[in-house]
Amino acid sequence: MKIRRICDANSPQGSRLEIVEGAANAVVPDWLQELAPTTPFDGGAILPFQPRSFRDCMLFEQHWIQASRGFARRFMPGAFRVTQLYEHIMQSPFPAFRPPALWKHQPIYYFSNHLTIIPGDTLVKYPSHTKAFDYELELGIVLAKPLFNATPDEALDAIGGFVVLNDFSARDIQRPEMQSGFGPQKCKHFITSISQTLTTADEVLPRINTLVATVHLNGELIVKTSTAGMRHSLGNLLAFLSNAEQLYPGELIGTGTLPSGSGIETGRLLERGDTLRLAIEGVGELSHTII
């Protein structure tokens, strides 16, 4: 079932949820009713729900390797040539391009700003604090039930739905912020977007490792990728997050960027005038024009 929120002046909340795809007798779940956003954005676009928090994880090794390679190519061209020589000789990724050792043993993530999330299909101003504006295509997990010290099966059962998630990034300030030891700050927290539709878990979970995803830029297909290759299953991921920590309905968790799902990987960052469209099969899509 796909659910969308639309503006409705007659509703006490100023909006109402509408089923855009599903059985004729389908009912909007109560947990989603309680997470109404406050106001619509420019053009009437509105979030399907107001996230209570936003954790962004990193489940795809190939993205980490390719993004690290892309950083070196753009910001350290001299060092990049050395890494390319190494990779040519060794026929494997340069060691510094691989994820940290901790990633192999447990999910890694950071908290971002859940109050700067905007809906898809809105205009986005090129941020003033960067000259290397990027997108990141992710799958967003939305909790429908509380979790605490959950088993993987309990964690899977707590997923209420999924959204397409776009983790906008300021690449030129990302590396020095990460080297501070405090994780991403202004390179990430200023804006994120999600699709205006939310798709319920029963539609997505049976195909969770085979969802096809695409990136279109100015109408041209730039990338075709998928959700295959997650290091940790969603059940194990959410069980880990709930370890000694209470999770609540309405919390948003990103899977991390799908392989090739960012401009730093393909060598094409965002520019003013670009139109970006991100889509995940069976989940939804979002679009932005950069101004």
N, C-alpha and C positions, 0 to 999 in steps of 0.2 A: 504494500500500500504506500502510495506517495501522498504526502500531506503538504499543503502550502498555506501560509498565513496571508490573509488579505485585509486591507483596511475596511473598517465598518463603523461608521459614526454612530450607529444605533447600539453597538455593543458597549458595555461598561468599560471594557479594556481598550476600546477604539479599534479593535481588530477581531477577526475570528479565523478559525482554522477550517480549511476546506480540503476534502479528499479529492485529489485530481486524478488518481488512478487506484482502482481497487474494487472489491466486491460491492454490489449495490447495498448490502446491509452492513457494510463496514462502519465502525464507530471510532472516532478520534479518541486515543487513550487519555485517561485522566491526567497522567503525569505531564503530558505535553500541554494540556489546557492551562496548567498552573504556571507555565514559564513564558507568559506573554511578554514581549518586548515593550518598551515604553512608548516609542514614537516611530513612525515610518521615516525613511531617509528620502533624499531628493528623488523626485520622480515617483514617489509612492512605494518604492521597494521596501520590503520589510523582512526582518529575520524570521525564520520559522519558529524560533524559540530564543530566549535570552540565556546564554550559557552562564552557569554559576561559577565556573572556573574553566581554565584552558591549559592543559598540559600537552606539550608537543614532544613526541617520542622519535626514535630513530631506529626503524626496523629493517632498512634496506642497505646492505653493504655496498651494492653497486653504486647507489647514489653518493655515498660518502666518498668512495674512490674517485668517481667522475667529477664530483664537485671540488674535491681537493686538487685534482688535476687542473680543473678550470680556474681555480684561484691562482695556482702557480702560473698558468699560461697568461692570465690577465695582469696580475700584480707583481710577478717575479719572473719575467721572461728569461733572464739569464739562468736562474736556477732551474727553470722549466726545461731548458735544453739539456741540462745535465740529467734530470729525471727521465727524459725521453730516451736518452742514450742508455741509461740503466735498464729501462723497461724493454728496449729493443734487444739488449744482450741477454737479460735474464728471463724475458718472456713472462713477466709477472709484474703486478703493480709495484711502484716505488714504495718502500716500507712506510714512509711518513704519510702516504695517501690512505693507508688502511685505518679502520676505526680503532679506538683504544682497546686494550685487552679487556677492560671491564665489560664492554659491549657484548663480548662472547658469552659472558656468564649471567648477565642480568640486563633487563631493558634499561636504557638511559633516556633521560628526558629533562626538560626544563619547564618552568611555569612562564606563560606569556600573559598578555593583558586581555582578559575576557571582555573588557569594557570598550575596546577599540575594534571590535569585530563588526563588519558591515555586511549587508547582503550582496549577493551577486547582482548583476545588471544595474550597477550604479557607476557614475563617473568617479574616477580616482585622480586626485591631483598628484603630480610628480612631487615627491617630498623634497623639501628645501635642504635637508641635512645630508643628502647623498648625491653622488653622480654615477652610481652604479645600482640602479633600481631593478629588482628581480622578483619573479614569482616562484612559487613552489607548489606543485600539485600533490595533494595528499587526500587520503580517506579519513574523514572525521567520524569518530565513534561517539554516540550520545548515550549516556546512562539513563535507564528508566527506573532502577531500583537502587537502594543503598547497598553498599558493600563494606565489609570489614573482615579481614582475615579470611577472605573467600577462597574456595577451591577454584580451579580453572573452570569446572562445569558450572558452578554457581556464578562465576564472573561472566561467562558467556550468556547465561540466562538473564543477566541484569542489563544487557544491551537492548536499548529501546529502538535505536535507528541509526542511520548513517547519513552524512552529508558530504558533498564535495567541499574540500577545504583548501584555501589558498593562503599560504604563509608568505606574505610579502616580506622582502628582505632588502636591506641596504648593505651591499656587499663590501663597499670600500671601508666601512667602519666595523664590519663583522669580525675580521681577524684580530685587530688590536683589542676589541672587547673580549673575545674569547681568551686571548692571552692574559687578560687581567686575572683570570682565575674565578671570576664571578659569573661567567656565562654570558649569553647574549642579553643586550640591553636595548639601546636605541636602534640597533640594527634590526630588531624584530618587533618590539612592543608597540610600535606606532600605528600599525594597521594589519588586520587579517580579514579575510572574507570567507563566507560559506554560501553554499547554494540556497536559493529561496525555498527549495523543496527538501523535505526530509523523507527518506525511505525507510520503512520499518525493517527490523532485523530479520524477520522471516523471509523477506525477499532477497536479502543479500548474503546472509551467513552460509547458505548451501553452496555458494559460488565464491566464497571470500578470497580464495587463492587464484582465481582465474578471471577476475574482472579486467576488461580491457579499458584503458584510459587514453585520452588524446589531448594534445595541446595544439590549438590553432592560433596563429598570430597573423592579424590582418587578413583573415580568411584562408590562409595557407596552413596545411597540416605540417607542423614542425616535428611532432613526436607522436609515436604510438607505443605505448608501454602497457604494463599490467601490474596487478597486485601480487604476482608470483614472487616467491623468494624472501618472505618475511623471516627474520632470524628467530623471532619468538611468536608463538601463536597468540591470537587475541585473548584467549582464555588465560594463558600464562602471563601475558602482559598485565591484564586487569587484576589478576590475583596478586601479582607483585605490587602493583600500585596500592592495593587495599591492605597490604601487610602492615599491621599495627597502625593503620591510618583509615579513618572513616571517609568513604566516598558517598556522594549524594546524587539523587536524580537530577539531571540537567547538566552534569559536568561533561565537558567536551574534551576528548583525547584524540590527538592526531597520530597517525601511524608513522609520520615522517614522510619525506618526499619520495615518491615513486621513482625508480631508475629513469634517468633522462628527463625528469619532470620539472627541471628548472633551467633558466637561461644560462647560469654559470656553467652548466654541463655542456650545453649545445653551442655556447659562444655568442648567444643573442640575448642581451639584456633588454629591458623595456625602455622605450623612448616616448616622448610626448607625441600624441597622435596615434599611438598603437591601439589596436583592439585585440584584447586577449580573450580566448575562450578555452576553458578547462572543462573536461567531461569525464565521467566514469560510468561505464556501461551499467545500467540497472540501478544507478544511484541518483544521478542528476548531472547538472552542469551549472556553470556560472560564467558571466561575461563582464568585462570592464573595458571602458575606453580611458586611456591615460591622457590627461590634459595638463 
